[in-house]
Amino acid sequence: MLEATLNFKLLEMCSKCGACFDICPSCMHIPGYDPREVIKDILNGRHERWLDSGHIWECLECHQCLEMCYQHYGFENAMTSMRMLASKKGIYPAQVKRGWEMFVKTSRLGEPALPARKKLGLPEPKASGVDEFRKLYELLKQSREGGGSPTEAD
């Protein structure tokens, strides 16, 4: 799976550079957060040990690493691939499941604060399209033959 989503040649160059480590907000503020360790294990075929780790979910996807990276790759790519792999195995934080359940219910990741919008003079939000989404989601569930997808919130 990781071979299909990651460029191992660029990832190896990434592991030798590490220039983005010092500008990564998560690296600066979360004790023990070091994507370079995850990358080394990915390259050495030991990525499975990180699937249960909260560290793969601590990347903010702020793109600071991409901006700093001379090859425009960044360790964000590794964290994203690891999260996808963990999710496909049913391993994800409770917040991810709650977010998905909210999305299935409303087709939004959160509800707009209507009083705040009114106070700011903002218009009512447009309809979410939840009915169309539910129809598509039901078709998707019917077409699946099973499996441990994180999208199966039911």
C-alpha positions in Angstrom: 0.0 0.0 0.0 2.7 2.5 1.0 4.7 1.8 -2.1 1.6 2.8 -4.2 1.1 6.1 -2.4 4.7 7.2 -1.5 7.7 8.0 -3.6 10.4 6.1 -1.7 13.2 7.8 -3.6 12.0 11.2 -2.5 11.2 9.8 1.0 14.8 8.6 1.4 16.1 12.0 0.4 13.6 13.5 2.9 15.0 11.2 5.7 18.5 12.5 5.0 17.6 16.2 5.0 15.2 17.0 7.8 15.3 20.7 7.1 11.6 21.0 7.8 11.8 19.5 11.3 12.6 22.9 12.9 9.7 24.7 11.3 7.0 22.1 11.9 4.5 23.3 14.5 3.8 19.8 15.7 7.6 19.1 16.0 8.0 22.3 18.0 5.1 21.8 20.4 4.3 18.1 20.8 6.9 16.3 22.9 8.2 13.2 21.2 6.7 14.1 17.8 9.3 13.3 15.2 8.1 12.3 11.7 11.7 11.5 10.7 11.4 8.3 12.9 8.3 7.3 11.1 9.9 7.8 7.7 13.0 5.8 8.7 10.7 2.9 9.7 8.7 3.2 6.5 11.9 2.9 4.5 13.1 0.0 6.6 9.7 -1.9 6.2 8.8 -1.4 9.9 5.9 1.0 9.4 3.3 -1.2 11.1 4.6 -0.2 14.5 3.3 3.3 13.9 -0.3 2.4 13.0 -1.5 2.4 16.6 0.5 5.5 17.4 -1.1 8.9 17.9 1.9 10.5 16.3 0.7 9.8 12.7 -2.5 11.9 13.5 -0.5 14.9 14.9 0.5 16.3 11.5 -1.5 19.4 11.1 -1.2 19.3 7.3 -0.2 23.0 7.5 2.2 22.4 4.5 5.1 24.1 6.2 7.3 21.1 5.4 6.2 21.3 1.7 7.2 25.0 1.6 10.6 24.3 3.1 11.3 21.2 1.1 13.6 21.6 -1.9 12.0 18.6 -3.5 8.5 19.8 -2.5 7.7 16.5 -0.9 7.7 17.0 2.8 6.9 14.5 5.5 3.3 15.4 5.4 3.0 12.9 2.6 4.2 10.1 4.8 1.9 11.0 7.6 -1.1 11.2 5.2 -0.3 7.7 3.8 0.1 6.3 7.3 -3.2 7.7 8.4 -4.9 6.2 5.3 -3.3 2.8 5.9 -4.3 2.9 9.6 -7.9 3.9 8.7 -8.2 1.1 6.2 -7.3 -1.3 9.1 -9.9 0.3 11.3 -7.3 2.2 13.5 -8.2 5.9 14.0 -8.9 8.3 16.8 -12.4 8.6 18.1 -12.6 12.1 16.7 -12.2 10.8 13.2 -15.1 8.4 13.6 -17.3 11.2 15.1 -16.3 13.5 12.3 -17.3 10.9 9.7 -20.6 10.2 11.5 -21.3 14.0 11.5 -20.5 14.1 7.8 -22.8 11.2 7.0 -25.6 12.7 9.1 -25.3 16.3 7.8 -22.9 16.3 4.8 -20.8 18.8 6.9 -18.0 18.3 9.3 -19.6 20.8 11.7 -22.7 22.9 11.9 -22.4 26.7 11.3 -23.1 28.8 14.4 -26.2 30.6 13.2 -26.3 33.3 15.9 -22.7 34.2 15.2 -23.4 34.4 11.5 -26.4 36.6 12.1 -24.4 38.9 14.5 -21.7 39.2 11.8 -24.2 40.0 9.1 -23.5 36.8 7.2 -26.2 35.1 5.2 -27.7 31.7 6.2 -25.6 28.9 5.0 -26.7 27.1 1.8 -28.3 23.7 2.1 -25.8 20.9 2.7 -26.9 18.4 0.1 -27.2 15.7 2.7 -30.0 13.9 0.9 -27.9 13.5 -2.3 -25.0 12.4 -0.2 -27.0 9.8 1.7 -28.2 8.3 -1.6 -24.6 8.1 -2.9 -23.4 6.7 0.4 -26.1 4.0 0.4 -25.1 3.0 -3.2 -21.5 2.8 -2.1 -22.3 0.6 0.9 -24.4 -1.7 -1.3 -21.6 -2.1 -3.8 -19.0 -3.1 -1.2 -18.5 -6.7 -0.4 -17.4 -5.9 3.2 -14.0 -5.0 4.6 -12.7 -2.8 7.4 -13.2 0.6 5.8 -13.2 3.6 8.3 -16.2 4.9 6.4 -18.4 2.2 7.7 -19.8 4.1 10.7 -22.9 1.9 11.0 
